[in-house]
Amino acid sequence: MKLFGQISLFSRCRYVLVLAMLSIAMLQATAQQAISGKITDAENGDALIGVSIMVQGTTTGTISDADGQYSLNIPADAGTLLLSYVGYKSKEVALSGQAILDIQLEADAAQLDEVIVIGYGQQRKADLTTAVATLSAKDIKDQPVNSFDQALIGKLAGVQVLQPSGSPGAGVSIRVRGTGSITAGNEPLYVIDGVPVSNDNNRATGQNPGNQYSEQPINVLSTLNPADIESIQVLKDASAAAIYGSRGSNGVVLITTKKGKSGKPTISYNAYYGIQETAKRIDMLNGYEWSLINFEGRNNAYRDRFPAGLDTDDNPTRAANVPNQPATLIPPQITPYLSNTPGLTDTDWQDEIFRESPIQSHTVSISGGSDNVRYYASGEFMDQEGIVISSGFKRYSGRFNMDVNYGKLKVGMTLNPALTNHDLVNSDGPWFDEGVIGLALSISPIWPVYNEDGTYNFGANAWGFAMTDFFKPSSTSVRNTR
């Protein structure tokens, strides 16, 4: 009887649990509401395919099908539907318990009437048939970049923008429709206010001819102030080659600069200031850890060449057992480190080449004019110090545009003087090509930067125990001026 009572109690608990789960499921079902309908064009009634429908404040949503129909289960307390569609105005629709809700969307006439520069003139966006990516001045505004091509990163669909170097004033690599050639160039053609501009950096200052590890060349396009740009269009299809020939085979980037507008003179000032620093530095071995690893490595090299050798063999013994093999000798400079003598030199060369560096830009512009004469003038000073000591980029630029319309006579003038100063440091090359960063990661930490008299310490250069002799400190690339 006792066992039967326990089984009966278990069955009752099981029934209660099942009833509770059913109640929760029924509550959840009653908390959902089904809604459906059709999305159409407000002007002609055509069904709209792929309209995004979202419940405001949630992640619940769907898209309309090929007939413009949609269906969606929404929370009972949902208050608003959000609808968006390319070329149409976004719309918010209040919910009040409807099961069927048909919605009409209005075309965004302002977006369709937008004028696009296409290389051989201008067209309304609604009439455009070529593949064009567009970027306006507001899209690149307030970005701390020294060149407009850096502002394109992540902004244009189908346009890949890579920045292979972080050196101040360095260029970027732009690919339209991917890589089209292995041996020939892949850079697009740049056209500034109708004038084709070459971005061929192969012979620009900064290259080291005949060296495959040459440093990053300067950016020819860095002479243009990004604040002077009105819009950027990228021609991505074959029409670019039809207009510009083979030069446009890799795409065309059209840059339109700002011009004056009729009205009272407008004066504007745009500036920014910031501090740059390395986001992360590599955790290196200190002098004691490095000396121990160096000691073990040389012992391994010694025993590999002379298996009967011992770690305690001194250098004369090692030289006798393995002649002409300096990699097997123990440098006397690491002996104090092996005995853990406190207070020895421990240099992190990253601290000696990197710094916190400022970047600033100041632009003043004035524009205005009448119906017949319009003008735009600007002046800029841009200064970027590199995070590698002695690297930097400065630009002094000006721009003056004037357009004169007198009956059938139309005359325009554009002046764009610019002076750029690149302080070049080989920061991108490997250590064996005297790349500063590569050397900072490879030089041993047991050497000080300066001798006691303030002169540079060249001890690592003269170290004859199979160590590097490439490290050559100089006042332009190593000295810490903090």
C-alpha positions as a printed Julia matrix, in Angstrom:
482×3 Matrix{Float64}:
  0.0    0.0     0.0
  2.83   2.38    0.73
  4.42   1.75   -2.68
  1.05   2.26   -4.41
  0.64   5.59   -2.59
  4.04   6.76   -3.79
  3.2    5.86   -7.43
 -0.13   7.67   -7.19
  1.57  10.79   -5.82
  4.11  10.7    -8.69
  1.3   10.44  -11.27
 -0.48  13.42   -9.76
  2.7   15.53   -9.91
  3.2   14.54  -13.53
 -0.35  15.59  -14.42
  0.11  18.93  -12.68
  3.36  19.55  -14.61
  1.7   18.75  -17.96
 -1.22  21.07  -17.19
  1.19  23.87  -16.27
  3.12  23.49  -19.55
 -0.14  23.53  -21.54
 -1.24  26.68  -19.74
  2.05  28.42  -20.56
  1.76  27.41  -24.22
 -1.83  28.73  -24.37
 -0.74  32.02  -22.8
  2.04  32.36  -25.33
 -0.36  31.61  -28.18
 -2.81  34.24  -26.96
  0.08  36.77  -26.64
  0.72  36.57  -30.4
 -1.38  38.15  -33.12
 -1.32  37.29  -36.82
 -1.35  40.15  -39.28
 -1.16  40.1   -43.08
 -1.66  42.36  -46.05
 -0.26  43.75  -49.27
  2.36  46.45  -49.93
  1.77  48.56  -53.06
  3.0   51.72  -54.77
  0.86  54.71  -53.75
  0.93  56.15  -57.28
  0.21  53.21  -59.59
 -0.82  50.42  -57.23
  1.95  48.04  -58.32
  2.99  45.38  -55.83
  6.34  46.05  -54.14
  8.66  43.09  -53.74
 11.11  42.79  -50.85
  9.76  45.57  -48.63
 11.22  45.3   -45.11
  8.52  45.15  -42.4
  9.66  45.32  -38.76
  7.85  45.62  -35.43
  9.19  48.73  -33.74
 11.36  48.0   -30.72
 11.75  44.28  -31.55
 13.66  42.02  -33.91
 10.43  40.57  -35.32
 10.03  41.22  -39.02
  9.6   39.91  -42.54
  9.68  41.02  -46.21
  6.96  41.14  -48.86
  6.85  38.36  -51.45
  6.67  38.5   -55.26
  3.0   39.61  -55.08
  3.67  42.24  -52.42
  1.98  40.04  -49.81
  3.25  39.63  -46.27
  2.22  37.81  -43.1
  3.66  38.21  -39.65
  3.04  37.05  -36.1
  3.44  40.05  -33.84
  3.21  40.53  -30.06
 -0.25  41.5   -28.84
  1.13  44.74  -27.39
  2.92  45.76  -30.64
  2.22  49.39  -31.42
  3.93  50.29  -34.71
  5.15  48.68  -37.92
  8.23  50.13  -39.64
  8.45  49.77  -43.44
 11.44  50.62  -45.61
 12.2   50.08  -49.3
 14.91  51.38  -51.62
 13.7   54.39  -53.6
 10.67  54.89  -51.34
 10.03  56.9   -48.22
 10.15  54.95  -44.96
  6.81  54.7   -43.22
  5.5   54.04  -39.72
  2.05  52.44  -39.4
  0.17  52.4   -36.09
 -1.42  49.08  -35.09
 -4.85  48.84  -33.51
 -5.65  45.13  -33.57
 -6.14  44.75  -37.33
 -5.76  41.27  -38.79
 -5.45  42.53  -42.38
 -3.48  45.69  -43.1
 -2.75  46.89  -46.64
 -0.1   49.6   -46.88
  0.95  51.99  -49.63
  4.44  53.5   -49.94
  5.31  56.77  -51.67
  8.31  57.08  -54.01
 11.16  59.24  -52.7
 11.24  61.83  -55.48
 14.17  63.68  -53.94
 16.32  60.57  -54.11
 15.27  59.76  -57.68
 15.92  63.34  -58.84
 19.45  63.34  -57.42
 21.96  64.35  -60.11
 24.79  61.9   -60.7
 28.05  62.74  -62.51
 28.72  59.91  -64.99
 31.81  61.04  -66.88
 30.09  62.25  -70.05
 27.68  64.63  -68.33
 25.03  64.41  -65.63
 21.85  62.35  -65.29
 18.98  61.99  -62.85
 19.38  58.97  -60.64
 16.02  57.64  -61.85
 17.3   57.59  -65.46
 20.65  56.01  -64.61
 21.43  52.66  -66.27
 25.13  52.25  -65.45
 26.68  50.85  -62.26
 27.63  53.9   -60.19
 28.47  54.17  -56.5
 27.98  57.65  -55.02
 29.42  59.37  -51.96
 28.47  62.9   -50.92
 30.4   65.47  -48.89
 28.45  64.68  -45.73
 29.55  61.04  -45.94
 33.23  61.95  -45.6
 32.75  64.92  -43.3
 34.48  64.97  -39.89
 36.79  62.05  -40.71
 40.41  62.61  -39.56
 42.05  61.5   -42.81
 44.73  63.23  -44.86
 43.41  62.05  -48.22
 39.94  61.53  -49.65
 40.7   57.97  -50.78
 41.15  56.92  -47.14
 37.61  58.17  -46.45
 36.24  55.65  -48.98
 37.02  52.65  -46.77
 33.8   50.72  -46.13
 31.62  53.36  -47.81
 30.95  52.09  -51.35
 29.44  48.77  -52.4
 31.59  46.86  -54.88
 34.64  49.01  -54.16
 37.42  47.45  -52.1
 39.67  49.94  -50.32
 42.76  48.67  -48.5
 45.34  50.68  -46.6
 48.6   48.69  -46.78
 50.55  51.19  -44.69
 49.85  53.36  -41.68
 52.61  55.83  -42.54
 51.46  59.47  -42.64
 50.59  60.48  -46.19
 50.7   56.9   -47.48
 48.25  55.9   -50.19
 45.58  53.23  -50.28
 44.88  50.44  -52.73
 41.48  50.66  -54.46
 39.97  47.77  -56.42
 36.8   48.18  -58.45
 35.29  44.81  -59.44
 38.28  43.0   -57.91
 41.73  42.36  -59.38
 41.81  42.46  -63.16
 45.49  41.91  -63.88
 48.48  40.1   -62.39
 51.3   42.08  -63.94
 49.62  45.32  -65.04
 48.11  47.96  -62.75
 44.79  47.51  -60.98
 44.24  51.05  -59.74
 41.25  52.97  -61.13
 41.5   56.21  -63.08
 40.91  59.38  -61.06
 39.18  62.34  -62.68
 39.07  65.6   -60.69
 36.62  68.15  -62.1
 36.89  66.54  -65.54
 40.71  66.34  -65.55
 42.24  62.81  -65.46
 44.91  62.46  -62.77
 47.47  59.68  -62.57
 47.96  57.9   -59.27
 51.05  56.03  -60.47
 53.28  55.84  -57.38
 55.92  53.57  -58.86
 58.39  56.4   -59.26
 57.17  58.61  -56.45
 59.58  59.7   -53.74
 59.93  57.02  -51.1
 60.51  54.06  -53.36
 63.84  52.29  -53.3
 64.42  51.2   -56.94
 65.41  47.57  -57.41
 64.33  46.55  -53.89
 61.25  44.41  -53.49
 60.97  45.45  -49.86
 60.92  49.17  -50.58
 58.97  51.42  -48.27
 55.48  52.72  -48.96
 55.56  55.49  -51.62
 53.85  58.8   -51.06
 50.25  59.33  -52.08
 49.87  61.58  -55.11
 46.21  62.19  -54.26
 47.06  63.57  -50.82
 47.47  67.04  -52.37
 43.66  67.37  -52.49
 41.9   68.61  -49.36
 38.96  66.27  -48.52
 37.0   69.28  -47.19
 36.92  70.73  -50.74
 35.1   67.7   -52.19
 31.43  67.97  -53.05
 30.83  64.41  -54.25
 32.58  61.23  -55.37
 31.2   58.84  -58.0
 32.74  55.5   -58.93
 31.96  54.1   -62.39
 32.08  50.34  -61.99
 30.91  48.81  -65.28
 32.1   48.67  -68.89
 30.76  52.15  -69.65
 33.86  53.56  -67.91
 36.07  51.97  -70.58
 33.75  53.26  -73.32
 34.33  56.81  -72.08
 37.97  56.78  -71.0
 39.37  53.89  -73.02
 41.87  51.46  -71.55
 42.66  53.88  -68.71
 39.18  53.22  -67.34
 39.4   49.43  -67.53
 39.84  49.23  -63.76
 37.0   51.64  -63.05
 36.88  55.42  -62.79
 36.66  57.59  -59.66
 35.06  60.96  -60.44
 35.73  63.73  -57.91
 33.68  66.9   -58.04
 34.94  69.78  -55.9
 32.83  72.44  -54.23
 31.77  75.52  -56.18
 30.18  78.82  -55.27
 26.42  79.33  -55.09
 24.36  82.42  -55.67
 23.69  84.4   -52.53
 25.42  86.26  -49.76
 29.04  85.3   -48.95
 29.25  82.31  -46.64
 32.33  81.82  -44.48
 33.0   78.48  -42.8
 35.74  77.1   -40.6
 36.35  73.39  -40.15
 38.97  71.94  -37.81
 39.84  68.88  -35.8
 42.63  67.85  -33.44
 43.51  64.44  -32.09
 46.2   62.26  -30.57
 47.43  59.05  -32.21
 49.06  56.09  -30.52
 49.58  52.39  -31.1
 46.46  50.38  -30.31
 48.51  47.4   -29.11
 52.18  46.57  -28.74
 53.76  43.14  -28.9
 54.73  41.67  -25.55
 58.48  41.07  -25.91
 60.99  39.15  -23.77
 62.86  41.23  -21.24
 66.65  41.23  -21.06
 66.84  38.29  -18.62
 64.37  36.11  -20.53
 66.03  36.92  -23.84
 69.49  36.08  -22.5
 68.29  32.69  -21.22
 66.69  31.83  -24.58
 69.86  32.98  -26.37
 72.0   30.83  -24.08
 69.88  27.72  -24.66
 69.81  28.28  -28.41
 73.6   28.53  -28.62
 74.0   25.41  -26.5
 71.66  23.53  -28.84
 73.67  24.73  -31.84
 76.91  23.64  -30.13
 75.68  20.14  -29.21
 74.13  19.7   -32.62
 77.54  20.21  -34.22
 79.5   18.51  -31.39
 77.31  15.95  -29.53
 79.99  15.31  -26.9
 80.0   18.98  -25.9
 78.68  20.27  -22.56
 76.69  23.39  -21.71
 79.47  24.36  -19.3
 82.18  24.41  -22.0
 83.79  27.83  -22.25
 84.22  29.69  -25.51
 87.86  28.56  -26.19
 86.72  24.93  -25.82
 83.76  25.47  -28.08
 85.91  27.22  -30.69
 88.37  24.3   -30.65
 85.63  21.68  -30.93
 83.6   23.55  -33.58
 85.87  25.92  -35.53
 84.45  28.93  -37.4
 80.99  28.62  -35.85
 80.32  31.85  -33.92
 76.69  30.8   -33.32
 77.95  28.22  -30.8
 79.85  30.76  -28.66
 78.32  32.34  -25.54
 78.42  36.17  -25.71
 80.0   37.59  -22.56
 77.36  40.33  -22.52
 74.63  37.88  -21.43
 76.62  36.32  -18.57
 75.39  38.84  -15.93
 71.83  38.22  -17.03
 72.22  34.47  -16.62
 73.24  35.0   -13.01
 70.21  37.3   -12.46
 72.28  40.34  -11.59
 69.75  43.09  -10.74
 69.62  46.51  -12.38
 70.88  45.54  -15.83
 69.82  47.2   -19.09
 66.37  46.13  -20.27
 65.34  48.1   -23.37
 61.96  47.74  -25.03
 62.79  49.13  -28.46
 59.11  49.68  -29.21
 59.12  52.41  -26.55
 62.09  54.02  -28.31
 60.53  54.28  -31.77
 56.84  54.86  -30.97
 55.28  57.99  -29.52
 51.96  59.71  -28.99
 51.6   61.99  -31.97
 49.12  64.79  -32.74
 47.08  65.22  -35.9
 45.31  68.43  -36.78
 43.61  70.12  -39.72
 42.25  73.63  -40.23
 40.22  74.75  -43.25
 38.71  78.18  -43.92
 36.45  78.7   -46.94
 34.29  81.45  -48.41
 31.71  81.08  -51.17
 28.97  83.15  -52.75
 28.16  85.18  -55.84
 25.32  86.24  -58.07
 23.38  84.6   -60.89
 26.17  85.52  -63.31
 29.3   85.12  -61.19
 29.88  82.5   -58.51
 33.05  81.83  -56.54
 34.52  79.47  -53.94
 37.87  79.89  -52.17
 39.48  77.89  -49.39
 42.77  77.5   -47.57
 43.95  74.58  -45.45
 46.75  73.57  -43.12
 47.06  69.88  -42.23
 49.73  68.38  -39.96
 50.04  64.71  -39.01
 52.97  63.48  -36.97
 53.55  59.74  -37.29
 53.59  57.4   -34.32
 57.05  56.34  -35.51
 59.49  59.03  -34.45
 60.54  61.46  -37.22
 57.76  60.4   -39.59
 55.08  62.88  -40.54
 53.04  64.62  -43.2
 52.16  68.28  -43.71
 49.99  69.92  -46.33
 49.4   73.54  -47.22
 46.68  73.8   -49.85
 44.35  76.33  -51.39
 41.52  76.23  -53.9
 39.79  78.91  -55.94
 36.87  78.25  -58.29
 35.05  80.88  -60.32
 32.2   80.41  -62.8
 31.01  83.26  -65.02
 27.78  83.04  -67.04
 27.0   85.9   -69.42
 24.33  84.99  -71.92
 25.7   82.15  -74.03
 29.2   82.74  -72.71
 30.28  80.43  -69.9
 33.78  80.68  -68.43
 35.22  78.78  -65.51
 38.53  78.89  -63.68
 40.0   76.55  -61.08
 43.24  76.97  -59.14
 44.49  74.37  -56.67
 48.02  75.12  -55.4
 49.31  72.68  -52.8
 52.57  72.08  -50.95
 53.11  68.76  -49.19
 55.99  67.69  -47.0
 56.55  63.99  -46.3
 58.95  62.96  -43.53
 59.7   59.44  -44.7
 60.88  56.65  -42.44
 61.26  53.05  -43.57
 58.72  51.64  -41.15
 57.15  48.95  -43.34
 60.21  46.97  -44.47
 61.48  43.79  -42.76
 64.36  43.91  -40.3
 66.91  42.73  -42.86
 65.97  45.69  -45.07
 66.44  48.15  -42.21
 62.71  48.48  -41.49
 62.5   50.39  -38.21
 59.58  48.46  -36.71
 61.02  45.11  -37.79
 64.33  46.02  -36.18
 62.64  47.13  -32.97
 61.09  43.67  -32.7
 64.33  41.82  -33.45
 67.14  43.73  -31.72
 68.14  42.36  -28.32
 66.96  44.21  -25.2
 70.34  44.07  -23.43
 71.68  47.13  -25.26
 70.98  50.69  -24.13
 69.95  53.37  -26.62
 72.59  55.85  -25.41
 76.01  55.62  -23.83
 76.71  57.39  -20.55
 78.07  60.42  -22.46
 74.82  60.78  -24.42
 76.1   59.33  -27.71
 74.36  56.48  -29.45
 75.29  52.97  -28.39
 76.36  50.88  -31.39
 77.25  47.8   -29.36
 74.69  45.6   -31.08
 76.18  46.48  -34.48
 79.65  45.35  -33.49
 78.5   42.17  -31.77
 80.34  39.44  -33.62
 78.46  36.47  -32.22
 76.24  35.81  -35.23
 73.93  38.67  -34.34
 72.45  41.23  -36.71
 74.64  44.01  -38.05
 71.78  45.71  -39.9
 70.61  47.9   -37.05
 71.88  51.42  -37.71
 70.33  54.03  -35.43
 70.04  57.5   -36.9
 68.66  60.81  -35.81
 65.81  60.5   -38.32
 64.39  57.16  -37.31
 65.38  56.07  -33.81
 66.13  58.92  -31.47
 63.44  59.47  -28.87
 62.79  63.21  -28.6
 60.33  63.01  -25.74
